[in-house]
Amino acid sequence: MGFFSNILEKLGMKEAAAAPVITPPPAAAAPAPAPVVASAPAAPVVNPIAMVDVVTLLTEKAANHPEKLNWKTSIVDLLKLLGLDSSLAARKELAKELYCPDDKMADSAQMNMWLHKQVLGHIAANGGNIPKELL
């Protein structure tokens, strides 16, 4: 279980935590393959992921937390609010898991901003109801 799975689990998204959706960045464009003339099999029917109101959940947690945490802009505060390790080493582990570009990994401030956006985006991709203004 990776670090991101721990985030989903803390948000009550256990089904999503079992197999989180984490997509690597697209690789350099490859030449287009030759067209194949064949009918594709029908797509499997997948149960939709139940949406979790992450904003309400985190806002309630923040109201009851002894520290004033700004989880909407800070990855450190978001991790603290969820009761997870927010150390630089833990954030670097999470950044590697989410395929952070090397240039951002070299600068902790840039990595933190990138990581916050990516974590919220991945939460949304796994069934979290995140408003567009936070993405």
GROMACS elastic network, one bead per residue, 0.5 to 0.9 nm:
[ bonds ]
;  ai    aj funct       b0    kb
    1     4     6  0.82031   500
    1     5     6  0.60663   500
    1     6     6  0.74186   500
    1    17     6  0.82726   500
    1    18     6  0.80333   500
    2     5     6  0.52872   500
    2     6     6  0.67239   500
    2    94     6  0.81253   500
    2    97     6  0.75420   500
    3     6     6  0.51600   500
    3     7     6  0.67333   500
    3    90     6  0.82211   500
    3    93     6  0.74864   500
    3    94     6  0.58392   500
    3    97     6  0.76361   500
    4     7     6  0.50534   500
    4     8     6  0.64961   500
    4     9     6  0.86796   500
    4    17     6  0.78834   500
    4    20     6  0.77860   500
    4    22     6  0.88607   500
    4    94     6  0.66586   500
    4    97     6  0.76672   500
    4    98     6  0.81853   500
    4   119     6  0.78111   500
    4   122     6  0.86871   500
    4   123     6  0.88655   500
    5     8     6  0.51041   500
    5     9     6  0.61174   500
    5    10     6  0.86289   500
    5    13     6  0.89588   500
    5    14     6  0.83705   500
    5    16     6  0.78899   500
    5    18     6  0.72231   500
    5    19     6  0.79576   500
    5    20     6  0.64943   500
    6     9     6  0.50219   500
    6    10     6  0.61657   500
    6    11     6  0.86633   500
    6    17     6  0.71896   500
    6    84     6  0.80755   500
    7    10     6  0.51796   500
    7    11     6  0.63957   500
    7    12     6  0.89054   500
    7    13     6  0.86592   500
    7    17     6  0.80913   500
    7    79     6  0.79312   500
    7    82     6  0.72343   500
    7    84     6  0.78292   500
    7   119     6  0.87709   500
    7   123     6  0.84315   500
    8    11     6  0.50817   500
    8    12     6  0.64696   500
    8    13     6  0.50847   500
    8    14     6  0.65935   500
    8    15     6  0.88083   500
    8    16     6  0.68328   500
    8    17     6  0.53351   500
    8    20     6  0.81297   500
    8   123     6  0.70216   500
    8   126     6  0.81842   500
    8   128     6  0.88706   500
    9    12     6  0.51096   500
    9    13     6  0.52250   500
    9    14     6  0.50383   500
    9    15     6  0.84740   500
    9    16     6  0.81099   500
    9    17     6  0.58119   500
    9    18     6  0.88261   500
   10    13     6  0.73702   500
   10    14     6  0.83806   500
   10    82     6  0.61658   500
   10    83     6  0.81139   500
   10    84     6  0.87027   500
   11    14     6  0.81619   500
   11    52     6  0.80207   500
   11    54     6  0.71225   500
   11    57     6  0.76928   500
   11    58     6  0.84124   500
   11    82     6  0.77383   500
   11   128     6  0.86681   500
   12    15     6  0.86814   500
   12    17     6  0.89214   500
   12    52     6  0.79080   500
   13    16     6  0.54665   500
   13    17     6  0.61302   500
   13    18     6  0.89138   500
   13    50     6  0.86279   500
   13    51     6  0.88503   500
   13    52     6  0.73441   500
   13   126     6  0.81270   500
   13   127     6  0.77814   500
   13   128     6  0.81221   500
   14    18     6  0.63140   500
   15    18     6  0.53923   500
   15    19     6  0.73743   500
   15    20     6  0.84576   500
   15    49     6  0.81492   500
   16    19     6  0.56536   500
   16    20     6  0.51812   500
   16    21     6  0.77312   500
   16    49     6  0.76454   500
   16   126     6  0.57010   500
   16   127     6  0.73561   500
   17    20     6  0.51661   500
   17    21     6  0.87875   500
   17   126     6  0.82544   500
   19    22     6  0.89467   500
   20   122     6  0.83392   500
   20   123     6  0.88699   500
   20   125     6  0.86823   500
   20   126     6  0.64163   500
   21   122     6  0.69724   500
   21   123     6  0.87699   500
   21   125     6  0.66677   500
   21   126     6  0.61069   500
   22    97     6  0.83368   500
   22    98     6  0.66428   500
   22    99     6  0.88881   500
   22   122     6  0.67471   500
   22   125     6  0.85031   500
   22   126     6  0.89037   500
   23    26     6  0.85649   500
   23    98     6  0.76453   500
   23    99     6  0.82997   500
   23   122     6  0.87599   500
   24    27     6  0.84646   500
   24    98     6  0.71393   500
   24    99     6  0.59492   500
   25    99     6  0.70815   500
   25   100     6  0.88570   500
   26    29     6  0.80801   500
   27    30     6  0.81238   500
   29    32     6  0.85143   500
   30    33     6  0.85186   500
   32    35     6  0.85621   500
   33    36     6  0.85311   500
   40    43     6  0.84637   500
   41    44     6  0.88315   500
   42    45     6  0.89366   500
   43    46     6  0.88445   500
   46    49     6  0.89104   500
   47    50     6  0.88826   500
   48    51     6  0.88208   500
   48   127     6  0.86701   500
   49   126     6  0.72559   500
   49   127     6  0.55214   500
   50   127     6  0.60771   500
   50   128     6  0.83546   500
   51    54     6  0.87615   500
   51   124     6  0.87024   500
   51   126     6  0.84480   500
   51   128     6  0.54530   500
   51   129     6  0.59508   500
   52    55     6  0.87938   500
   52    57     6  0.84745   500
   52   124     6  0.89648   500
   52   127     6  0.61867   500
   52   129     6  0.56197   500
   52   130     6  0.88387   500
   53    56     6  0.56900   500
   53    57     6  0.63501   500
   53    58     6  0.87875   500
   53   127     6  0.89612   500
   53   128     6  0.62096   500
   53   130     6  0.74157   500
   54    57     6  0.50340   500
   54    58     6  0.59901   500
   54    59     6  0.83378   500
   54   123     6  0.85156   500
   54   124     6  0.88498   500
   54   128     6  0.57581   500
   54   129     6  0.57748   500
   54   130     6  0.64548   500
   55    58     6  0.52740   500
   55    59     6  0.58951   500
   55    60     6  0.84982   500
   55    72     6  0.88551   500
   55   128     6  0.87678   500
   55   129     6  0.73374   500
   55   130     6  0.66219   500
   55   131     6  0.81000   500
   56    59     6  0.50841   500
   56    60     6  0.61239   500
   56    61     6  0.85699   500
   57    60     6  0.53498   500
   57    61     6  0.62917   500
   57    62     6  0.87114   500
   58    62     6  0.59980   500
   58    63     6  0.85438   500
   58    71     6  0.77969   500
   58    78     6  0.84289   500
   58    81     6  0.75611   500
   58    82     6  0.82563   500
   59    62     6  0.50727   500
   59    63     6  0.62184   500
   59    64     6  0.88192   500
   59    71     6  0.86308   500
   60    63     6  0.51335   500
   60    64     6  0.65131   500
   60    65     6  0.87483   500
   61    64     6  0.53023   500
   61    65     6  0.61274   500
   61    81     6  0.68423   500
   61    82     6  0.82309   500
   62    65     6  0.50229   500
   62    66     6  0.82819   500
   62    67     6  0.80733   500
   62    68     6  0.71709   500
   62    69     6  0.64325   500
   62    70     6  0.81572   500
   62    71     6  0.80723   500
   62    81     6  0.66198   500
   63    66     6  0.83181   500
   63    68     6  0.82050   500
   64    67     6  0.87919   500
   65    68     6  0.70749   500
   65    69     6  0.79077   500
   65    81     6  0.73183   500
   66    69     6  0.88908   500
   67    81     6  0.89989   500
   68    77     6  0.87593   500
   69    72     6  0.87900   500
   69    74     6  0.82481   500
   69    76     6  0.88870   500
   69    77     6  0.52855   500
   69    78     6  0.75853   500
   69    80     6  0.81022   500
   69    81     6  0.72205   500
   70    73     6  0.60551   500
   70    74     6  0.59900   500
   70    75     6  0.88074   500
   70    76     6  0.88992   500
   70    77     6  0.58173   500
   70    78     6  0.72984   500
   71    74     6  0.51957   500
   71    75     6  0.66191   500
   71    76     6  0.77242   500
   71    79     6  0.80151   500
   71    80     6  0.86415   500
   71    81     6  0.73384   500
   71   116     6  0.89387   500
   72    75     6  0.81867   500
   72    77     6  0.84195   500
   72    78     6  0.74155   500
   72   116     6  0.84722   500
   72   134     6  0.69372   500
   73    77     6  0.81821   500
   73    78     6  0.82551   500
   73   113     6  0.79201   500
   73   116     6  0.70407   500
   73   117     6  0.85177   500
   73   134     6  0.82033   500
   74    77     6  0.52341   500
   74    78     6  0.61730   500
   74    79     6  0.86826   500
   74   112     6  0.75096   500
   74   113     6  0.74805   500
   74   116     6  0.64934   500
   75    79     6  0.61205   500
   75    80     6  0.85031   500
   75    86     6  0.79191   500
   75    91     6  0.83223   500
   75   112     6  0.61768   500
   75   113     6  0.74175   500
   75   115     6  0.68406   500
   75   117     6  0.85542   500
   75   119     6  0.82685   500
   76    79     6  0.52959   500
   76    80     6  0.61700   500
   76    81     6  0.85904   500
   76    85     6  0.86791   500
   76    86     6  0.52785   500
   76    87     6  0.77921   500
   76    88     6  0.89341   500
   76    91     6  0.81546   500
   76   112     6  0.79292   500
   76   116     6  0.85895   500
   77    81     6  0.59749   500
   77    82     6  0.85954   500
   77    86     6  0.78172   500
   78    81     6  0.51390   500
   78    82     6  0.64057   500
   78    83     6  0.87866   500
   78    84     6  0.87097   500
   78    86     6  0.84729   500
   78   116     6  0.82625   500
   79    82     6  0.51447   500
   79    83     6  0.62888   500
   79    84     6  0.51175   500
   79    85     6  0.65423   500
   79    86     6  0.55075   500
   80    84     6  0.56532   500
   80    85     6  0.68818   500
   80    86     6  0.61345   500
   81    84     6  0.75784   500
   82    85     6  0.89494   500
   83    86     6  0.86753   500
   84    90     6  0.89451   500
   85    88     6  0.89163   500
   85    89     6  0.88915   500
   85    90     6  0.61230   500
   85    91     6  0.81278   500
   86    89     6  0.81016   500
   86    90     6  0.60009   500
   86    91     6  0.62818   500
   87    90     6  0.51846   500
   87    91     6  0.62256   500
   87    92     6  0.85949   500
   88    91     6  0.50430   500
   88    92     6  0.60520   500
   88    93     6  0.85565   500
   88   108     6  0.80071   500
   89    92     6  0.51122   500
   89    93     6  0.62406   500
   89    94     6  0.87259   500
   90    93     6  0.50283   500
   90    94     6  0.62727   500
   90    95     6  0.85721   500
   91    94     6  0.50186   500
   91    95     6  0.59980   500
   91    96     6  0.85877   500
   91   111     6  0.85693   500
   91   112     6  0.77364   500
   91   115     6  0.80234   500
   92    96     6  0.61426   500
   92    97     6  0.85352   500
   92   100     6  0.88398   500
   92   105     6  0.73364   500
   92   108     6  0.86749   500
   92   111     6  0.81650   500
   93    96     6  0.52419   500
   93    97     6  0.62643   500
   93    98     6  0.87633   500
   94    98     6  0.62565   500
   94    99     6  0.86619   500
   94   100     6  0.87479   500
   94   115     6  0.79656   500
   94   119     6  0.89617   500
   95    98     6  0.51218   500
   95    99     6  0.61715   500
   95   100     6  0.51269   500
   95   101     6  0.86374   500
   95   105     6  0.76453   500
   95   111     6  0.74218   500
   95   112     6  0.85819   500
   95   114     6  0.85612   500
   95   115     6  0.61414   500
   95   118     6  0.88529   500
   96   100     6  0.56289   500
   96   101     6  0.84803   500
   96   105     6  0.84749   500
   97   100     6  0.77392   500
   98   115     6  0.80430   500
   98   118     6  0.74669   500
   98   119     6  0.81589   500
   98   122     6  0.88377   500
   99   102     6  0.88020   500
  100   103     6  0.84514   500
  100   104     6  0.67682   500
  100   105     6  0.66106   500
  100   111     6  0.74547   500
  100   114     6  0.76562   500
  100   115     6  0.75263   500
  100   118     6  0.89514   500
  101   104     6  0.55330   500
  101   105     6  0.64343   500
  101   111     6  0.86010   500
  102   106     6  0.64335   500
  103   106     6  0.54436   500
  103   107     6  0.72146   500
  103   110     6  0.86960   500
  103   111     6  0.85895   500
  104   107     6  0.54702   500
  104   108     6  0.72503   500
  104   109     6  0.82636   500
  104   110     6  0.53808   500
  104   112     6  0.85861   500
  104   114     6  0.75779   500
  105   108     6  0.64138   500
  105   110     6  0.75378   500
  105   111     6  0.53592   500
  105   112     6  0.88640   500
  106   110     6  0.82903   500
  106   111     6  0.76365   500
  107   110     6  0.54442   500
  107   111     6  0.60658   500
  107   112     6  0.86127   500
  108   112     6  0.59476   500
  108   113     6  0.86279   500
  109   112     6  0.51324   500
  109   113     6  0.63792   500
  109   114     6  0.86543   500
  110   113     6  0.52495   500
  110   114     6  0.61160   500
  110   115     6  0.83684   500
  111   114     6  0.51079   500
  111   115     6  0.57894   500
  111   116     6  0.84921   500
  112   116     6  0.60600   500
  112   117     6  0.86970   500
  113   116     6  0.53087   500
  113   117     6  0.65144   500
  113   118     6  0.87002   500
  114   117     6  0.54327   500
  114   118     6  0.61703   500
  114   119     6  0.86370   500
  115   118     6  0.50216   500
  115   119     6  0.59385   500
  115   120     6  0.85512   500
  116   119     6  0.52591   500
  116   120     6  0.63230   500
  116   121     6  0.85649   500
  117   120     6  0.53560   500
  117   121     6  0.60921   500
  117   122     6  0.86031   500
  117   134     6  0.75865   500
  117   135     6  0.59401   500
  118   122     6  0.59685   500
  118   123     6  0.84207   500
  118   135     6  0.81180   500
  119   122     6  0.51305   500
  119   123     6  0.60614   500
  119   124     6  0.85854   500
  120   123     6  0.50242   500
  120   124     6  0.62299   500
  120   125     6  0.86553   500
  120   128     6  0.84070   500
  120   130     6  0.70311   500
  120   134     6  0.74263   500
  120   135     6  0.64362   500
  121   124     6  0.50850   500
  121   125     6  0.62232   500
  121   126     6  0.87075   500
  121   128     6  0.88559   500
  121   130     6  0.78163   500
  121   134     6  0.86538   500
  121   135     6  0.59986   500
  122   126     6  0.61859   500
  122   127     6  0.88057   500
  122   128     6  0.84303   500
  123   126     6  0.51208   500
  123   127     6  0.65164   500
  123   128     6  0.51468   500
  123   129     6  0.80369   500
  123   130     6  0.76653   500
  124   127     6  0.53125   500
  124   129     6  0.58058   500
  124   130     6  0.56388   500
  124   131     6  0.87860   500
  124   135     6  0.88041   500
  125   128     6  0.69344   500
  125   129     6  0.89962   500
  127   130     6  0.89170   500
  130   133     6  0.84053   500
  130   134     6  0.68097   500
  130   135     6  0.73095   500
  131   134     6  0.56988   500
  131   135     6  0.69030   500
  132   135     6  0.50489   500
